[in-house]
Amino acid sequence: MGSGFTFNSKDFEKQVRKATEGSVRDLAGQYERMFESLRRRYTGRPVDVIKPILEHEWKRINGGSITNPELTDYASLISEGTHIKMNVKM
């Protein structure tokens, strides 16, 4: 006995992508605002000063963790005054 249900995986993937795209873009925007705020306040400051502040802000945004190499890379960019842009590809 069939259920009459047909699953279209391409349509499903399209719907999931459409449903999550706005949330992902919002999260990327939050990170960009955080990076810009830190860049304005901490350009020229030592990486070791920036890292704990960046780690705290990172956790505040998504509750997750960031690896030490990533933390060092981002803190170095902030110290150098580099603008950090989050690119969302879906």
Number of C-alpha atoms within 10 A of each C-alpha: 3 4 5 6 6 6 8 8 9 9 10 11 11 10 12 11 13 12 11 11 15 11 11 15 16 11 16 16 16 16 19 17 14 16 24 18 12 19 22 14 14 19 18 13 16 14 21 12 12 22 20 13 13 21 17 13 16 19 12 11 12 11 10 9 12 14 9 11 9 11 18 17 14 19 29 20 16 28 22 16 18 16 12 16 13 13 10 11 7 9
